[in-house]
Amino acid sequence: MIYCEITMPFTPGDPNINRKGRPPKERALSDQLEKAGGRTFEIDGKRISGKRLLPQIMWELLVFGRVELPENEEGKRVILRVNSTREWLDIAKQIYAQVDGPPKSTVDLNTDGAAINVTIRQRDGD
């Protein structure tokens, strides 16, 4: 048996009620990525934000199968390569998911667009 006791019943108009509700949770990772993407880098004498640099790198990797990253603090350049068809497809999916968004999910149950009528009946004895 479950026993539940309400010690403070709801009272309409109570000034202690939080009318705005719980504040929305922050998206900590998204916020941090947004801030980091706004950082400006100097690459080959030109200034570019991370938000603009990352898509260029991704597209170059997709189109050419390799991309040379800017010099790191040690003056070295790293080359990224696509090693398999699976890796290439994963990059393509990621780019197009961002560009086009997810595909629309509609279902037509072979009705050629006609409305479907649903009737719910209660069985005797229920």
C-alpha positions in Angstrom: 0.0 0.0 0.0 1.3 3.5 -0.9 0.6 6.3 1.6 1.0 9.9 0.5 0.3 12.9 2.7 0.1 16.4 1.4 1.3 18.8 4.0 1.0 22.0 2.0 -2.1 21.9 -0.2 -2.2 24.1 -3.3 -3.8 27.5 -2.7 -4.8 29.6 -5.7 -3.2 33.1 -5.6 -0.5 32.0 -3.1 2.4 34.6 -3.4 5.0 31.9 -2.7 4.3 30.1 -5.9 7.1 30.4 -8.5 5.0 31.7 -11.4 7.9 31.9 -13.9 8.7 28.2 -13.3 12.1 26.7 -13.2 14.7 28.6 -15.2 15.9 26.8 -18.3 19.1 24.8 -18.0 22.1 26.3 -19.6 23.7 24.3 -22.4 27.2 24.5 -21.0 29.0 22.8 -23.9 27.1 24.8 -26.5 27.9 28.0 -24.7 31.5 27.2 -24.4 31.8 26.2 -28.1 30.1 29.4 -29.0 32.6 31.5 -27.1 35.6 29.5 -28.4 34.3 29.8 -31.9 34.3 33.6 -31.6 38.0 33.6 -30.9 40.1 35.1 -33.8 43.2 33.3 -35.2 45.9 34.6 -37.4 46.6 32.2 -40.2 49.0 32.9 -43.0 48.9 36.6 -42.1 45.1 36.8 -42.2 42.7 37.0 -39.2 39.8 34.5 -39.1 37.3 33.4 -36.5 37.1 29.8 -35.4 33.5 29.8 -36.6 34.6 30.5 -40.1 37.8 28.4 -40.0 36.1 25.1 -39.0 33.6 25.0 -41.9 36.4 25.7 -44.4 38.5 22.9 -43.0 35.5 20.5 -43.0 34.6 21.3 -46.7 38.2 21.0 -47.8 38.5 17.6 -46.1 35.3 16.5 -47.7 36.1 17.7 -51.2 39.8 16.8 -51.4 40.1 14.0 -48.9 42.8 15.9 -47.0 43.4 19.2 -45.4 46.5 20.9 -43.9 45.7 22.5 -40.6 47.3 25.8 -39.7 50.6 25.8 -37.8 50.5 25.0 -34.2 52.4 26.7 -31.4 55.5 24.6 -32.3 55.4 25.7 -35.9 54.3 22.3 -37.2 51.5 21.7 -39.6 49.3 18.6 -39.3 47.6 17.0 -42.3 44.3 15.3 -41.8 43.3 12.6 -44.3 40.2 10.7 -45.0 41.2 7.1 -44.7 38.1 5.3 -45.8 34.7 5.6 -47.5 33.1 5.4 -44.1 35.0 8.4 -42.8 34.2 10.4 -45.9 30.5 9.5 -45.6 30.5 10.5 -41.9 31.9 13.9 -42.8 29.4 14.4 -45.6 26.5 13.4 -43.2 27.7 15.9 -40.6 28.0 18.8 -43.0 24.7 18.2 -44.7 22.9 17.6 -41.3 24.0 21.1 -40.4 23.3 22.7 -43.8 20.0 21.1 -44.6 18.8 20.1 -41.1 17.2 16.7 -40.5 14.9 15.3 -43.2 11.2 15.9 -42.8 9.5 12.9 -41.3 6.0 12.5 -42.8 4.1 9.3 -43.1 1.4 8.5 -45.7 -0.3 5.2 -45.1 -1.1 4.8 -48.8 -4.2 7.0 -48.5 -3.1 9.4 -51.3 -3.5 12.2 -48.9 -7.1 11.4 -47.8 -8.0 11.8 -44.2 -8.0 8.7 -41.9 -10.9 8.4 -39.5 -10.3 6.6 -36.2 -13.1 5.3 -34.1 -12.4 4.2 -30.5 -15.0 1.9 -28.9 -15.0 0.6 -25.4 -15.6 -3.1 -25.1 -18.5 -4.4 -22.9 -17.3 -5.2 -19.5 -14.3 -2.9 -19.5 
